[in-house]
Amino acid sequence: MFRAFQRAAIAAIAACLSACGGAAPAAPADNAIVLTVTGEIGATNRGPLDEFQDAFLGHKGVKFDKAFEFSRASLNALGVQEAQIKRANWPELVTLRGPRLKDVLAAVKAQGNTLVLTALDGYESKYPVSALQSDTVLLATEAYGKPLSIGGHGPVWLVFPAGSVPGDDTSGDAGLAWSIYHIAVVTE
């Protein structure tokens, strides 16, 4: 009698967990926006800044009439490249994956000559578009086979091998902007 009760209780708990979604956590959706490109672009997929919906962008002073938003999945849909990169101040070789920056710029039909990449903490890197056309310049979305996270180098990390971009200081990684959420395409 007790075993029958025990089996029934286990079955009821399993059914409840299954129905409540407690059996296993669902994988996070890969459609959250991780990068917004604004400025002089010919392709867009959204309208102007909405002060309520785009609270973080507005808080950071980002203003736009049109933009192109990317999720991690839509960035990777541009073609994932893999690079192993070691910079002078890194403890080890890092395997990174993501689209080439030039493919992202082609997708938005970038028309300006300068990129301003902005990180979550407000840090900005500025580059001439012409300096970032190499196949080795990636907007990494993954490191070591895992998505880049907020609190690490994510959501997006500009990476390239030392010396592959004109003017790169090969003694460190100062130009490798990490935690990028916004790219402005401008003409200077």
C-alpha positions in Angstrom: 0.0 0.0 0.0 2.8 2.4 0.9 4.7 1.7 -2.3 1.5 2.4 -4.4 1.1 5.7 -2.5 4.8 6.5 -3.0 4.6 5.9 -6.8 1.4 8.0 -7.0 3.1 10.8 -5.1 6.2 10.7 -7.3 4.0 10.7 -10.4 2.0 13.7 -9.2 5.1 15.7 -8.4 6.6 14.9 -11.8 3.4 15.9 -13.5 3.3 19.2 -11.5 6.9 20.0 -12.3 6.4 19.2 -16.0 3.3 21.3 -16.1 4.9 24.2 -14.2 8.0 24.2 -16.2 10.1 23.1 -13.2 11.5 19.9 -14.7 14.3 21.8 -16.4 15.0 25.5 -17.0 14.2 26.6 -20.5 17.1 27.8 -22.7 17.2 31.6 -22.9 15.8 33.0 -26.1 18.4 34.2 -28.5 16.4 37.0 -29.9 17.1 39.7 -27.3 18.7 42.8 -28.9 22.5 42.9 -28.1 23.7 45.6 -30.6 22.1 48.7 -32.1 23.7 50.4 -35.1 22.8 54.0 -35.8 23.9 56.9 -37.9 24.8 56.9 -41.6 23.3 53.6 -42.6 21.2 52.7 -45.6 19.4 49.6 -44.1 17.3 49.8 -41.0 14.9 47.5 -39.2 13.4 49.9 -36.7 12.3 53.4 -36.3 13.2 56.2 -33.9 14.3 56.0 -30.2 11.3 55.3 -27.9 12.2 56.9 -24.6 10.2 54.2 -22.6 11.1 51.0 -24.6 14.7 52.1 -25.2 15.3 53.4 -21.6 19.0 52.4 -21.5 19.8 53.9 -24.9 18.0 57.1 -23.9 19.8 57.2 -20.5 23.1 56.9 -22.3 22.2 59.8 -24.6 21.9 57.7 -27.8 19.4 59.5 -30.2 18.3 58.2 -33.6 15.5 58.4 -36.1 16.3 55.0 -37.6 18.6 52.1 -36.6 19.4 48.5 -37.2 19.0 46.1 -34.2 20.8 42.8 -33.9 20.2 39.9 -31.7 23.0 37.4 -31.1 21.3 35.1 -33.5 21.0 37.7 -36.2 24.6 38.7 -35.8 25.7 35.1 -36.1 23.4 34.6 -39.1 25.8 36.9 -41.0 28.4 34.1 -40.8 30.3 33.0 -37.8 34.1 33.1 -38.0 36.4 31.7 -35.4 39.7 33.2 -34.4 42.3 32.3 -31.8 43.7 35.5 -30.4 46.4 36.2 -27.8 47.3 39.7 -26.8 50.3 40.7 -24.7 48.4 41.3 -21.5 46.1 38.2 -21.8 46.8 35.1 -19.7 46.2 32.7 -22.6 45.1 32.2 -26.1 41.3 32.8 -26.4 39.1 31.2 -29.0 36.5 33.7 -30.1 33.5 33.4 -32.5 31.3 35.9 -34.2 30.7 37.7 -37.5 33.3 39.8 -39.3 32.8 43.5 -38.6 32.8 44.2 -42.3 29.8 41.9 -42.8 27.9 43.7 -40.1 28.7 47.0 -41.8 27.6 45.6 -45.2 24.3 44.4 -43.6 23.5 47.9 -42.4 24.9 49.5 -45.6 27.2 51.7 -43.6 27.9 55.0 -45.5 30.1 56.9 -43.0 33.9 56.8 -42.8 34.2 56.4 -39.0 32.8 54.0 -36.4 32.2 55.0 -32.8 31.8 51.8 -30.7 30.3 52.3 -27.2 30.5 49.9 -24.3 28.0 49.5 -21.5 30.2 51.6 -19.2 30.4 54.5 -21.7 33.9 53.7 -23.0 34.2 54.7 -26.7 36.5 53.4 -29.4 36.7 55.3 -32.6 38.1 53.8 -35.8 38.2 54.7 -39.5 35.9 52.2 -41.3 38.8 51.6 -43.7 41.0 50.3 -40.8 38.5 47.6 -39.9 37.9 45.9 -43.2 40.2 42.9 -42.6 38.7 39.4 -42.4 40.4 39.1 -39.0 38.3 41.9 -37.3 35.4 40.2 -35.5 32.5 41.3 -33.5 32.8 38.3 -31.1 29.6 37.0 -29.6 31.2 33.9 -28.0 34.4 32.9 -26.2 35.4 29.4 -25.4 32.2 28.1 -27.1 29.9 30.1 -24.8 27.9 33.3 -25.4 29.6 36.4 -24.1 27.7 37.6 -21.1 27.0 41.0 -19.5 29.5 41.2 -16.7 32.1 39.5 -18.8 33.1 40.8 -22.2 29.6 40.8 -23.7 27.3 41.2 -25.2 29.6 42.0 -28.1 33.4 42.3 -28.2 35.5 43.9 -31.0 38.5 41.7 -31.4 41.4 41.3 -33.9 44.9 39.9 -33.8 47.7 42.2 -32.6 49.0 44.4 -35.4 46.2 43.6 -37.9 44.6 47.0 -37.6 46.6 50.1 -38.6 47.6 52.1 -35.5 47.0 49.1 -33.1 49.1 49.3 -30.0 50.3 45.6 -29.9 51.5 45.9 -26.3 48.0 45.5 -24.9 44.4 45.4 -25.9 43.3 49.0 -25.4 41.5 49.1 -28.8 39.6 45.9 -28.3 36.3 47.4 -27.1 34.3 44.9 -25.0 30.7 45.1 -23.7 29.7 46.9 -26.9 26.0 47.7 -27.2 26.0 50.5 -29.7 27.9 51.4 -32.9 27.4 54.8 -34.5 28.4 55.2 -38.2 29.5 58.8 -38.8 31.4 61.0 -41.2 34.3 63.0 -39.9 
